[in-house]
Each structure stands twice: as structure tokens, then as C-alpha cells.
């Protein structure tokens, strides 16, 4: 099923952020960094994100760091409704 590709307004983005603690608006992107105990755990999380993203036809930027941090980012005006 295709997702709603209607862009969010600034007001809708702010409402989304209030409903989703831990996420922040930075440079037009909604971002959050997750920390894991080890690299294997971080990669398992990334694989779960990938499966959910594919199912929703909604693909965030994923940044994997050796420090076991995974950052997710999505253009603020295209966050899933």
C-alpha cells in the first residue's frame, strides 16, 4: 500500500515532534540517534528499520557508526503520517 506523500506543514511537523519524544528537527531533517551495547545489536536494529521502511514505502537516511550509534533522519516535510 502506498503511503500518503502529501508534504507536512511546519505545524504538522511540530505536532509530530511533540508526539514522538527523542526526535529533533535539525536542518530541515527530523533526526534521532540510538545507542546500542554492540555493533551486532545496532545492525539488528537497522535490519528491523529496513524491513519496516520497505513495508511502509518510506525510507529514512540511516547512519551507522562504529561507536554503536545509529542515526535515523528523514526530511521533515515527508515524515510518515
C-alpha positions in Angstrom: 0.0 0.0 0.0 1.4 3.4 -1.0 1.9 5.9 1.7 0.4 9.4 1.8 3.1 11.5 0.1 1.4 14.8 1.0 4.1 17.1 2.5 3.6 18.1 6.1 3.2 21.7 7.1 5.5 23.3 9.7 2.6 23.0 12.2 2.2 19.3 11.4 5.9 18.7 11.8 5.9 20.3 15.2 2.9 18.3 16.2 4.7 15.1 15.1 7.7 16.0 17.2 5.5 16.5 20.3 4.0 13.0 19.8 7.4 11.4 19.2 9.8 12.2 22.0 13.5 11.8 21.3 13.3 13.2 17.8 14.6 16.7 16.9 14.4 19.0 13.9 17.8 19.8 12.6 18.5 21.5 9.2 15.1 20.5 7.8 15.5 16.9 8.9 13.9 15.0 11.7 16.7 13.1 13.4 17.2 10.7 16.3 20.3 8.7 17.4 20.0 5.4 19.1 22.8 3.8 21.1 23.4 0.1 21.4 25.6 -2.2 23.5 27.5 -3.5 20.5 27.7 -3.4 16.7 25.7 -6.6 16.2 22.8 -5.2 18.2 23.0 -1.9 16.2 22.9 -3.9 12.9 19.9 -5.9 14.1 18.1 -2.6 14.8 19.0 -1.3 11.3 17.6 -4.5 9.7 14.3 -4.1 11.6 14.2 -0.4 10.4 14.8 -1.5 6.9 12.0 -4.1 6.9 9.5 -1.6 8.4 10.7 1.1 5.9 10.3 -1.1 2.9 6.8 -2.3 4.1 5.7 1.4 4.5 7.4 2.6 1.3 9.2 5.2 3.5 13.0 5.1 3.5 14.9 7.2 6.1 18.6 8.0 5.9 20.5 5.6 8.1 24.0 6.4 9.5 25.7 3.5 11.3 28.8 4.3 13.4 31.5 2.0 14.8 30.7 3.6 18.2 27.5 1.5 18.1 25.3 4.5 17.4 22.7 4.5 14.7 21.2 7.8 13.5 18.0 8.0 11.5 16.9 11.1 9.5 14.0 12.0 7.3 13.1 15.2 5.5 10.8 17.0 8.0 8.1 17.6 5.4 7.9 14.0 4.4 7.7 12.1 7.7 5.2 9.3 7.7 1.7 10.3 8.7 
